[in-house]
Amino acid sequence: MYVKILITQLFLFASLVLAKTRLVSSCNIANNTSDIVVAGGSITEILYFLNEEDRILGVDVTSNFPKETSKLPSIGYVRSLSTEGILSLNPKLILGENDMGPPLVIDQIKEVGVDLRIISEEQTAMGIIEKISCIASIIGIQDKAKEEIKNKLMPKVKDLKKFQDDKIFKKKRVMLILSMQGTSPIVAGSGTSGDGFIKMTGAVNVFESFEGWKPVSEEAIIESDPDYFIIPSRDMHKGSNVKSLTSNPIFKNTKAGSKENFIFEDSMAMLGFGPRTIMTALKVAKEMHQQD
């Protein structure tokens, strides 16, 4: 009963999200809920999660999951779209993440009169639920989405909350590395999707003292002494492996390096903040606490 009430409240919240204009960031149902162009991988993932992918006309290049998205027309990169490329698909509805751009393209689309919605995002488990709820409201499938959320996601959100309770689990200290290239790894500071992911697992970000994605020195990494390193699995495809990482002086003189505590996950599954992020956060939380 509690879960049912909570999900209903989330749908009500989603419908009350304030917008910069009537066209942008409203969760009210659209007049035409088919012929959708998507600018943002998490939104595409959500439409597939809801089994509503038949509505999609085209997607941006960050929409790479599931693999079937590769068959859809591409409108380019989410932050550098063109008005012509989008409108050439004749969409009736455009759904975009909050970094959709550039602003000129958004303004031009609004001037044409195509229904454009920028979906609000909070980088938490419940923020993902709210995003799904908003999209479901826009395309008029609230009841269907409630069942999908209740059955597939809320049990995992409940499990994540246990890992976030420091009375149950000792908090792990984590460094999330966006890029392994160069001598100064780019790591997640506060306010990043990486920081949001770390907090979802119930862990502490060792670099929450600064904001954004920044390069850090070997000395800073050794001083931070994390329990775990989390690294996008794409870097493993470039020849990295645990043995080479543990022999790297940047990592070997840390607690995580000495214990070979490296976790590799798909970058979009971690940082996209679609349904997979909840599942991936729970998987990582379990891995970090398997010896507790």
C-alpha positions as CSV (number, residue, x, y, z in Angstrom):
1,M,0.0,0.0,0.0
2,Y,2.8,2.4,0.9
3,V,4.6,1.8,-2.5
4,K,1.3,2.4,-4.3
5,I,0.7,5.7,-2.5
6,L,4.3,6.8,-3.0
7,I,4.2,6.1,-6.8
8,T,0.9,8.0,-7.1
9,Q,2.4,10.9,-5.2
10,L,5.4,10.9,-7.6
11,F,3.1,11.1,-10.6
12,L,1.3,14.1,-9.0
13,F,4.7,15.7,-8.4
14,A,5.8,15.1,-11.9
15,S,2.7,16.8,-13.3
16,L,3.5,19.9,-11.2
17,V,7.1,20.4,-12.3
18,L,7.5,24.1,-13.2
19,A,8.7,25.0,-16.6
20,K,10.5,28.0,-18.1
21,T,7.7,28.2,-20.7
22,R,4.5,26.3,-21.3
23,L,6.3,24.2,-23.9
24,V,9.4,23.2,-21.9
25,S,9.6,20.9,-18.9
26,S,5.9,20.3,-18.5
27,C,4.8,16.8,-17.6
28,N,1.2,17.4,-18.8
29,I,0.0,14.9,-21.5
30,A,1.0,15.9,-25.0
31,N,-1.6,16.5,-27.8
32,N,0.2,14.1,-30.0
33,T,2.0,11.3,-28.2
34,S,3.4,9.5,-31.2
35,D,6.1,10.5,-33.7
36,I,8.7,11.3,-31.0
37,V,12.3,12.5,-31.5
38,V,14.5,12.0,-28.4
39,A,17.6,14.0,-27.4
40,G,19.1,12.1,-24.5
41,G,20.1,8.5,-23.9
42,S,18.2,8.1,-20.6
43,I,14.9,9.2,-22.2
44,T,15.4,6.6,-25.0
45,E,16.2,4.0,-22.4
46,I,13.0,4.9,-20.5
47,L,10.8,4.6,-23.6
48,Y,12.2,1.1,-24.2
49,F,11.8,0.2,-20.5
50,L,8.1,1.2,-20.9
51,N,7.9,-0.8,-24.2
52,E,6.9,2.4,-26.0
53,E,9.8,2.4,-28.5
54,D,7.5,2.2,-31.5
55,R,6.7,5.9,-30.9
56,I,10.3,6.9,-31.6
57,L,11.3,8.5,-35.0
58,G,14.9,9.4,-34.2
59,V,17.4,9.7,-31.4
60,D,20.7,11.4,-30.5
61,V,24.0,9.6,-30.4
62,T,24.0,9.2,-26.7
63,S,21.0,6.9,-27.2
64,N,23.0,3.7,-27.5
65,F,20.9,1.3,-25.4
66,P,19.4,-1.0,-26.1
67,K,21.4,-2.0,-29.2
68,E,18.2,-1.7,-31.4
69,T,18.6,2.1,-31.2
70,S,21.4,1.9,-33.7
71,K,18.8,1.3,-36.4
72,L,17.0,4.6,-35.7
73,P,17.8,7.8,-37.5
74,S,20.3,10.0,-35.7
75,I,19.9,13.7,-35.0
76,G,23.5,14.2,-33.7
77,Y,24.9,14.9,-30.3
78,V,22.5,16.1,-27.6
79,R,24.4,19.3,-26.9
80,S,25.0,20.3,-30.5
81,L,21.9,19.6,-32.4
82,S,20.6,21.2,-35.5
83,T,17.0,22.5,-36.0
84,E,16.9,21.1,-39.6
85,G,18.1,17.7,-38.6
86,I,15.4,17.4,-36.0
87,L,12.5,18.8,-38.0
88,S,13.4,16.8,-41.1
89,L,12.0,13.8,-39.2
90,N,8.6,15.6,-38.9
91,P,8.2,15.0,-35.1
92,K,5.0,15.8,-33.3
93,L,6.8,15.6,-29.9
94,I,10.4,16.2,-28.9
95,L,11.7,14.9,-25.5
96,G,15.1,16.2,-24.4
97,E,17.4,15.9,-21.4
98,N,18.3,19.1,-19.5
99,D,21.5,19.5,-21.4
100,M,19.8,19.5,-24.8
101,G,21.1,22.3,-27.0
102,P,22.3,24.6,-28.1
103,P,19.8,27.2,-26.8
104,L,19.3,28.6,-30.3
105,V,17.9,25.3,-31.6
106,I,15.5,25.1,-28.7
107,D,14.3,28.6,-29.4
108,Q,13.8,27.8,-33.1
109,I,11.9,24.6,-32.4
110,K,9.6,26.6,-30.0
111,E,9.0,29.2,-32.7
112,V,8.0,26.5,-35.2
113,G,5.4,25.2,-32.6
114,V,6.5,21.6,-32.2
115,D,5.8,20.3,-28.7
116,L,9.1,20.3,-26.9
117,R,9.7,19.0,-23.4
118,I,12.9,19.3,-21.5
119,I,12.7,16.6,-18.8
120,S,13.8,17.6,-15.3
121,E,16.5,15.5,-13.7
122,E,17.7,14.8,-10.2
123,Q,20.6,12.5,-9.9
124,T,19.1,10.1,-7.3
125,A,17.2,6.9,-7.4
126,M,13.9,8.7,-6.8
127,G,14.9,11.3,-9.3
128,I,15.0,8.5,-11.9
129,I,11.5,7.4,-10.8
130,E,10.3,10.9,-11.2
131,K,11.8,11.2,-14.6
132,I,10.0,8.0,-15.7
133,S,6.8,9.2,-14.2
134,C,7.0,12.5,-16.1
135,I,7.7,10.9,-19.4
136,A,4.8,8.4,-18.8
137,S,2.5,11.3,-18.0
138,I,3.5,13.2,-21.2
139,I,2.7,10.2,-23.4
140,G,-0.4,9.2,-21.5
141,I,0.6,5.8,-20.0
142,Q,0.6,6.6,-16.3
143,D,-1.1,3.4,-15.1
144,K,1.1,1.2,-17.2
145,A,4.2,3.0,-15.9
146,K,3.1,2.7,-12.3
147,E,3.0,-1.0,-12.6
148,E,6.4,-1.2,-14.3
149,I,7.9,1.0,-11.6
150,K,6.3,-0.9,-8.8
151,N,7.3,-4.3,-10.0
152,K,10.7,-3.7,-11.6
153,L,12.3,-0.7,-9.9
154,M,10.9,0.0,-6.4
155,P,12.2,-3.2,-4.9
156,K,15.7,-2.2,-6.1
157,V,15.3,1.3,-4.8
158,K,14.3,-0.1,-1.4
159,D,17.4,-2.3,-1.4
160,L,19.6,0.7,-2.3
161,K,18.2,2.6,0.7
162,K,19.6,-0.2,3.0
163,F,23.1,0.5,1.6
164,Q,22.6,4.2,2.2
165,D,21.9,3.6,5.9
166,D,25.2,3.8,7.7
167,K,23.6,2.1,10.7
168,I,23.5,-1.1,8.6
169,F,26.6,-0.8,6.3
170,K,29.9,1.0,6.9
171,K,30.2,3.6,4.1
172,K,32.9,2.9,1.6
173,R,35.1,5.7,0.3
174,V,35.1,5.8,-3.5
175,M,36.8,7.5,-6.4
176,L,35.0,7.5,-9.8
177,I,37.3,8.0,-12.7
178,L,35.8,9.3,-15.9
179,S,38.9,9.0,-18.1
180,M,42.1,7.1,-17.6
181,Q,44.0,9.0,-20.4
182,G,47.0,11.0,-19.4
183,T,48.9,11.2,-16.1
184,S,46.1,13.0,-14.3
185,P,42.9,11.0,-14.3
186,I,39.6,13.0,-14.6
187,V,37.5,12.3,-11.5
188,A,34.1,13.1,-10.2
189,G,33.7,16.0,-7.9
190,S,30.5,17.1,-6.2
191,G,27.5,18.0,-8.4
192,T,28.5,15.5,-11.1
193,S,26.6,12.5,-12.3
194,G,29.5,10.5,-10.9
195,D,29.0,12.0,-7.5
196,G,25.2,11.2,-7.8
197,F,26.0,7.6,-8.7
198,I,28.4,7.2,-5.8
199,K,25.8,8.4,-3.3
200,M,23.2,6.1,-4.8
201,T,25.4,3.2,-3.8
202,G,25.6,4.5,-0.3
203,A,29.3,5.3,-0.6
204,V,31.2,8.5,0.0
205,N,32.9,10.4,-2.8
206,V,36.6,11.0,-1.8
207,F,36.6,14.2,-3.9
208,E,33.3,15.8,-2.9
209,S,35.3,18.8,-1.7
210,F,35.4,20.3,-5.2
211,E,32.8,20.7,-7.9
212,G,32.7,19.2,-11.4
213,W,34.9,16.8,-13.3
214,K,38.6,17.7,-12.7
215,P,42.1,16.2,-13.2
216,V,43.8,15.2,-10.0
217,S,47.4,14.5,-9.2
218,E,49.0,11.2,-8.1
219,E,49.6,12.8,-4.7
220,A,45.9,13.7,-4.3
221,I,44.9,10.2,-5.2
222,I,47.3,8.6,-2.7
223,E,46.2,11.1,0.0
224,S,42.5,10.4,-0.6
225,D,43.2,6.6,-0.2
226,P,39.8,5.3,-1.5
227,D,38.4,1.8,-0.7
228,Y,37.3,1.4,-4.3
229,F,37.9,2.8,-7.7
230,I,35.0,2.8,-10.1
231,I,36.0,3.1,-13.8
232,P,33.9,3.2,-17.0
233,S,34.3,-0.2,-18.7
234,R,35.0,1.5,-22.0
235,D,38.5,2.2,-20.7
236,M,39.1,-1.5,-20.4
237,H,38.5,-1.9,-24.1
238,K,41.5,0.4,-24.7
239,G,43.9,-2.1,-23.2
240,S,43.6,-1.4,-19.5
241,N,43.3,-4.3,-17.1
242,V,43.4,-4.8,-13.3
243,K,47.1,-5.9,-13.4
244,S,48.3,-2.9,-15.2
245,L,46.2,-0.6,-13.0
246,T,47.6,-2.2,-9.8
247,S,51.2,-1.7,-11.1
248,N,50.5,1.9,-11.9
249,P,52.0,4.1,-9.2
250,I,48.9,6.3,-9.3
251,F,46.9,3.5,-7.9
252,K,49.2,0.9,-6.3
253,N,49.9,3.0,-3.2
254,T,46.3,3.2,-2.2
255,K,44.1,0.8,-0.2
256,A,41.9,0.1,-3.2
257,G,44.9,-0.5,-5.4
258,S,46.7,-2.9,-3.0
259,K,43.5,-4.9,-2.7
260,E,42.7,-4.7,-6.4
261,N,39.3,-3.1,-5.6
262,F,38.5,-1.9,-9.1
263,I,34.9,-1.9,-10.3
264,F,34.2,-1.5,-14.1
265,E,30.8,-0.7,-15.4
266,D,29.3,0.7,-18.6
267,S,29.5,4.5,-18.4
268,M,25.9,5.1,-19.6
269,A,24.6,2.5,-17.3
270,M,26.2,4.3,-14.4
271,L,25.9,8.0,-15.4
272,G,22.9,8.1,-17.8
273,F,20.4,8.1,-14.9
274,G,17.9,5.9,-16.6
275,P,16.5,2.7,-15.2
276,R,19.8,0.9,-15.7
277,T,21.5,3.3,-13.3
278,I,19.3,2.0,-10.4
279,M,20.2,-1.6,-11.3
280,T,23.9,-0.8,-11.7
281,A,24.1,1.1,-8.5
282,L,22.6,-1.8,-6.6
283,K,25.0,-4.2,-8.3
284,V,28.0,-2.0,-7.3
285,A,26.8,-1.5,-3.8
286,K,26.5,-5.3,-3.3
287,E,30.0,-5.8,-4.8
288,M,31.5,-3.3,-2.4
289,H,29.9,-4.8,0.6
290,Q,30.2,-8.5,-0.2
291,Q,32.8,-9.0,2.5
292,D,31.0,-7.0,5.2
